Amino acid sequence: MQTHSALRRLLVLLWLVVAFGCGGPKRNNPADPDVGTQAEGIQLVSALPDDVGAGSLLLADIRFTVTAADLREPISGQMNLVGDRATGVAQGVPDGLARVFRVDGFDENRIRTYSVADTVDIAQGAPQSPLRLPLHRLTGAVEVTSSLPPEIEGLTVLIVTGRDTMAHDFEIKDANFQQNIGDIPTGSGVQLLLRGRDADGQTLVSETLRTDIRESLLARVRLPGVTGAVAILANFPDYVPVVEVDRFSDAAGGFYRRSENPGLPAPNEAIDFDERFLHQALGPNQESIQFYNFDVHSKTPARMYQLIDRRGDPIVGQLPIFAEIPGDPGYNDLRQVVAVRITDGDFQPNSITSLSDLQAIAEDTTETDLIRNCVMVPDGSTASFRFDVTDAVGLHDGWYGDRVVRYLLFENPDSQAIAEFSGGEISAPVMYAFLENDRDTADGFALDAGGTTHNVATRLPKQEGYSPLWALRVFRLSVFDRVTSVTSAQDNDREDNILSTEDVLIINAPVVTVGARGGG
C-alpha cells in the first residue's frame, strides 16, 4: 500500500513537470486509476496580456470551449475576470486523448481579439492543478485599393489600433493601386489614415477610414479617387504650421499647473495621457471604470464652426474652425457646433482658415445642439481609450488663426458616448472624489495601495444624464476606505465629511472603459 501511494505521488509530480515545464503545445497527463474522478471540473486560468487590463473593451467577453474527435458537442462556458487573469471551470470533460482547450476573447462587437489553444490528454484525477492558457493577440489583414490621380507618387497608410500606430509607405507605379497589409491586430473600428504624396513629398490626398479587422476575413477599404487634387487641396494643413499648445500653464491649468508641479510636460511637448492622466475609479454600482482627467472646465461650452453646403451637409475636406486654444479666455474642451452655410458653389475646402475669415464672408450661422469634446493638445499626443471602440483614437485637425491645431475627440454626436446639453449648458452630474493632500487640487486625486482612486461616477456613458463634465463632491480622506459606490458615498455625505473648496470644481473627465462590478 505504501509503495502504491509513493508511485501515485511520483506520477502526479511527473504530470506537473510535463504540464508546466514543457514549452510544446501538447501536455500529457499520466493515468492513475486510484485517483477519483473529478467532481468540479477542470480549472482554467488565462493571464491577460501586458497591453490589456480588466475592463478593456477588447475583452468584453471571454469564453472557453473544449473539443475532441470523440465529443459530439463542444463543451463551452464563460470565463470570469479576476484581477489580471480570466478564470473558468470546464465541467463534464470525459477522460480521453487530445482534448483541445481553447480560450477566446471578444470585443464588444463580438470580434475575436485574443485566443489560445492547447491539447491535453485527460485521465482520471488529472489535471488537478489549474490549466494555464495565456492569451495571445490575434491579427488580420486589410486590402487597400484606389484609383489615384496621376500626381500621386507615394501613399502612406497609418493604422491606429489602441495604443499602437503602424506606418506603411508605398511607391505608386500604377494609378490603380492595390495592396494587402497584414499583421493588424483584430478588433472593431480600426482607423486607417491614408495620405497620398506628390514627387515633392507634399500631401495632396488625405482620407480617414475605419474598418473591422478579423483574423480569417480580409477587410477591404477603398480610398476615393480625387480629380484635380492639386487645385482642390492647395490649402491642405500638412503645408501650414501647427499651433503650439500648453495645457499646463497657470492660465490653462487647474489640477495641473507647471508652476506647482515642474515635472509636468513642457509647453508643446507631446503628452501621453495614458501614462499619467488615466485614472481607475468606480461606477454607480461598484463597476470598475477608467476616466481621463483633462482638468477644470466650465459648463458653458466654447464654439467650433463647421462649414456646410447649401443642402446642409458638411463640406468634405474642410476642417472645423476654433477661436480659442488652452490658455485663451473662454477656452473649453467641450464645444458647441455652429453650422456655417456656404452658398458659393465654387468654394474651395480650407480656403477659410480662421474666425476672421468667417466673419468677413458674413454667411448664415446656426447654433446647433451638438456637442463635441475636443481636447486640444500638442502635436504627437496620445490617449488610447474610448468608451465607443469605433471612435477614432488618433489626432484630429482644426483651424485656429490660419494654423492647424491638433485635438483628441471624445464625446460627440457620432459616438455612443454623448454629452447631455440643454439651456446653453452641458450637464455636470456629481462625481464623489478625494484629493491626495486633503486640501486642494495641486497633488491630484487620492489613490489606494493599488493605484485606484475612490472617486465614484454617478452616471455611465449611454445612461440618461451622462456627461464628461463632473461637479466634484469632495470628501475628506477620513472616509476614503468607506466609499466604494454611490450608496456608500451617500451614506457618508455629511457636512463634517465634506472638504470645502474655494470654488465648485467641474472637470472634463470622460469615462472611457466600464468593467465588471467589483466586490465590497
N, C-alpha and C positions, 0 to 999 in steps of 0.2 A: 504493500500500500504506500509506504514511504517512497519507494522507487518510482511508482506511478505518479505520485504528486510532484516529485522532483522533475520528472520528464515533462509533465504538463507545464510547470513553471518555465522550463527551458524552451518549450515550443512557443509559449506566449511571448517570451523575451525575443526569440528569433523573429517572430512576426513583427514586433515593434521595430526591430532593427531594419527589416526589409521595408516596412511601411514608411518609415520616416527618414531612413538613411540613404535610400536609393533615389537617384535623380531621374530614373526612367519613368515612362508613362504608366507602367503596369506594376501593381504590387500584389504579391502572392501571400495568402493567409493560410497557414497550415491548419488542417482539420484536427480537431481533438474531440473524439466522441464523448469524453467525460465532462465537457463543459456544456451547461444547459443552453437551450435555445433562447435567443434574445426576446425579451418581452416588450421593451420600449422602443426598439428600432435602432437604427444606425445614426449616430450623431454626426452632423455635417458642420464644418466651420470653414467659412471663406473670408480671408483677410481682404479688406478694401485696399486698393492701390494707393500709393502715396499721394496721387494727384486728385483724389476724390475723398470726400468725407461724408459722414452721416448727414442726411438732409439734401444732398445734391440731387438735382433733377435728372442727372444722368443715371441715377439708380433709384428711380421712383418705385420700382418693383423688382424683387429678386426671387427667383424660383429655382427649384431643383427638379430633375427628372432622373429616373432610373430605368434603363432599358437593357434587354438581353435577348438573344435569339430565341430562348425558350419562354419568354414572357409574352403573353398575349397582348397585354396592355401596359403602357408605361406607368410607373408609379411616380406621382408628382406631388409637389406641395410648395408652400411659400416659405421663404426664409425671413427671419426677423433681424433687424439691425440692432446690434448691441455694441455701442462704442465704435470701435474701428473694425468691426467684423460682422458678418452675417451668419446666423446660426439656424439650423433646422434639424428635424428628425425624420429620416426615411423609414416609415413603418411598413411591415409586411413584405420585406425583401426576402425572397426564398433563397436557401443555400444553392450554390452553383458556381460555375465558372463564368468569367468575363461579364460581370455586371458593370455596365457603363454608368457612372455617376456624373451628371452634368449640372452645373450651376450657371444660370444666365441672369444678367442684369439688364433691365429695360428702362428707357427714359419714359417720361410721362405720355408720350405718344406711341408707346409700345414698340419702339425701335430698339433692337438688341445692341447694347453698348459694351458690355463686358461678358466674358464667358470663360469657362474652364471645364475640362472633362478628364476623367481618369477611369481606368479599367481595373476592377478589383475582383478577386476570387473570394467568394463568401463561403465560409464553413461555420459549423456550429460554434457559437460563442465568440466569433471574431468578425470584424474588429470590435474590441471592447473600448478602445480609445477613439476619440473623435477622428473622423476622416477629414483631412485638411485639404482644401481645394482653393488655392489663391486665385483670385480673379485677374484676368488679363484683358487689356483694351482691344477691341475689335476695330478693324479698318475696312474701308471700301474704296470705291473709285468713282470718278466723275468724268464724263466726256464733255469737253468744251468745243463748240463749233461756232463759226461766224463767217459771214461774207463781209470782209473788212474793206474799207476804202483803200485805194492804191497808195495813199500817203503813208499808211501804217507799215512800219518795217519791224516792229518788235511788240510783243504782248507780255505784260506781267500779270500773273494770276496770284493774288494773295488769298489764302484760305484761312479763315479765322474759326477756330474750334476751341471754345472755352478760353483758357489762358494762353493758348499757343497760336502762333501765326506762321504758316508755311508759305514761302515765296517760290514761284516757278517763273522763269523767264524763257520766252520762246522767240526764235527768229522767224519772221513771217516771210515765206518764199512764195506763197500762193494765196490769192485773195480768199479762196475757200479754205478756211482754217479748220482743222480738226485735230484734237489732241486728247488722249486719255491720261488722267492724273490719278495715281494710286496712293496707297498708304495714308488715306484720310480717315481720321477717327470717325466712327459711326455716330449718328445722332440726328436730332431734328434741327431744321433751320440753320444748317451750316452756311456761313456767309462767305461769298466769293466776291472779291474786289478785282475787277478787270480794268487794266489800263493799257491802251494802245498808244505807241510812241512813233514819232517820225524819225528820220535819219539823224536829226539833231538832238534826239532824246526828249523832245517836248511831248507832253501828253495831249493827244488830240481826241481820243475816245475814252470815256470813263463810264463804267456801269457797275452797280452793286446788285448782286443776285443772291438768292438763298435757295437751298435745296436740302432735302433729306438724304443722308448717306446711310446705305445699308451694306452689310458685308457681302451679300450674294446677289445684289441687284445694282447694275450700273446706272448711276444717276446721269441725266443728260441736261445740260443747260446750253442756251444759245445767246451769244452776245449780239444784240441787234446791229445790223449793218447801218452805218451812218454815211449819208452822202453830203458832200460839201463840208467835211469835218473841220477843215482848217478855218473856214469862214465862220461856221457856227460857234466853235469853241475857242475863238480867239482870246476870250477873257477867262479861260478856264483857270481855276485857282492854283493849279500847280505852277503857274508862272508868276505869282504875286507873293509878297511877303506874308508870313504867318504872324499873327498878333502874339506878343509876349503876355503871358498870364501869370499872376501871382495870387494864389488863393490864401496865402498866409501872412499878408501884410496886416498892419493894425487896422487899415481901412476895410479890408475884406474879411478878416477873421473874427471869430468869437471864441469858440472852443480852441481853435488852433491859430496862434499868433507867434510868429518867429521871434518877436521881441521877448516873449515869455519862455519860448522853447526853441533855442538856437538849432536843435537837431532836426527841425522840420526842413523839407526840401527847399532849396534856394529858389529865388524868383526864376520862373520859366524852366525850371528843372522838371523833367518828366516824373510823374507821380505814379507809383504802383499802389493803388488803393486797396488791393487785396492784402498787402503786407502789413499795413498799419491802421487802416480806416474801416476794415471789415470786422464787425462785432457779432459774437454769439449772444443770443438773448432768448426770451420766452414769449410764446404766443398767449392768447387769452386763456387757453386751457392746457397750459404747460407744453405746448408744441415747441420743438426746437427750431428757432428761426435764426437767420442772419440778416443783418442790415448794414449798409454803409452809412457812416456819419459824414455828411457833406456840410456840416456846420449850421449856424443860426441863420434863419431866413424869415421873411415876412409872409403873412397870409395873402397879401396883395401881390399878385404876380406882376412881373415885368412883361414887356411885349416882344413878340417876334413877328416879323412881317413876311407873309407868304404870298407870292405873286401868282395870280390865277388868270386864265384866259377868259374870253367872252362867254364860254359855256360854264364857267365856274370850276374848271379843272386846274390843278396845279400845273404851272408851266414846266415842262420836262427840262431838266438840267439846271434850272435857276435855283441858286442857293437861298435859304432864308436870310433875312437881314435883321441884325440886332443893333440896339443903340447903346448898350452898356456891357461892360466886362467886369469881372470881380475887382472891387475897389472903387468903382464908379458909383455915384449916388443913384439910388433906385435899382441897383443890380439885384437880381433874384434868379436862382437856378430855374425856378418854376416860371413858365412863360405862357401867356395868353396869346393865341394865334389871332392875328389881324390879317384878314384877306384883302389884298390889293388887286383890283381888277385892271388888267391891261387890255385896252381895246385896239392897240396898234397891231394889225395883222403881220407886220414885218418885224416885230420885236425880236431882238437877239438875246437869248438867255445870257445872264450875267453881264449885260450891259448896264444894269443898275446894281450898284455895289455898296450903297450907303443910304442912311436915312435921309440925308440932304438930297440925294438923287431922287428919292421917292417924293419928297416934298416939292421938288421942282416940277414934276410932271402932273401933280395935283389930280391923280386918279381917284376913283371912288374906293373908299375903305369900309370894311365891315368888321366889327368886333365879334368874334365867334365865342362859343362856349368851350372851345377845345383848349386843353392844357397839355403842355409838353415839359417834361423835366429835363432841361438841357444844362448839364453840369459842365461849364466852361473850364478847360484845363490846358496846361502846357502841351505842346505837340509831343507825341510819343507816350502819353499817359495811358494807363490801362486799368480796367475794372472788369473782371471776368464773369461776374454772375448777374443774371437777370431772372426775375420770377417767371417770366414767359420765355421759354427756351428758344422761341423763334425770333425774339428781338435781337437785333444786331448788337454785338459787343464791341465793335471797332469804333474808331473816332468818326464823327460826322463833321461836315464843313458848313460854315456860315460866313456871311459878310459882316464886317464891323469896320466902318470908316475906310472903305476901299482895300481892306486887308482881310485875309482869311482868319477866322477863329475856329479852333477845334473844340468839340464838345462831345460828351458821353450822354447818350439818350437812355432814359429810364421810362417812367410812366408817360404814356402817350396814347392818342386815340386808336392806334392800330394794335395795341397790346392788350393782353388780358389784365394787366395792371394799369389802372387808370386812376386819376385823382378827381375826387368829387369837388365840384366847383359850382357855386351859385351866389348871387347877390354881390358879385365883384370880388369875392374872397374864396380862397381854397380852404376846404375843410381841414381842421387840425385836431384830430382825436387825441386823447390823453395817452401818453406813454409814462408809466411809472419808472423812475430812474434813481440811480445812486451816483454821486460824484466821488471820485477817488480821494480827494482831500477833505471831503465833508464840508466844503466851504464854497468853492466856485468852479468854473469850468476849466481852469488852467491845466489841470492834470488829467482831464478826461473822465470817462466813466470808471466806476469801481469794478474790479474783476475778482472772481473767486480763484481758488488754487488751480482750477482747470482752465483759467483764462476766459471764463464766461461772465458776462455781465448778469446782473439780476434785474435788468430792465424788462418790463412787461408791456408788450404792444396790445392795445385793446381791440384792434381790428387787423385782419389779414387781407391781402390782395384778393379781389373778387367778392369780398364781403361789403355789404352796404355801409357807406360812411368811411371807407378806407381812403387814406391819403398818405403820401410820403412825408407830409409835414406833421410833426408831433408837438403838442404842447406838453412840456415835461412837468410832471408832478414829482418833485424831488424829495425822496425820503432821507432821513438821517441813517448813517451806517449802522446804528444800533439795532435796526430791524432788518439788516441785509439778508441774514440767513432765513428769515421768516417769510420773505416774499418770493413766491415761485409761480404765481398765477394771478389773474385778475381778482379772483375770490380772496386769496390771501392778501393781496395788495389792499383791497377794500376793507378787509378786516383790520388792517394796520393804519388806515387812512384817518389819523387823528392829528390835531394840530401839534401836539407835543412830539410827533414823529416826523413832521414835515420840516424841511430845510427852507428857510426864507431866502429868496434870491432877489436881487435888485429889480430885475425885470422878468416878465414871463418869457421863458426860454422856448422858442419854437425852432426846431431843427428839421433840415431836409435829410431824412433817413429812410430811403426806400427799402422795403423788405424784399430780399432777393431769393431767399430759399425758405421753405417751410418743410420741416421734417416731422417725424412721428412724435406723438405725445410722450413726455418723459414721466418719470416716477416722482414720488414725493408729494 
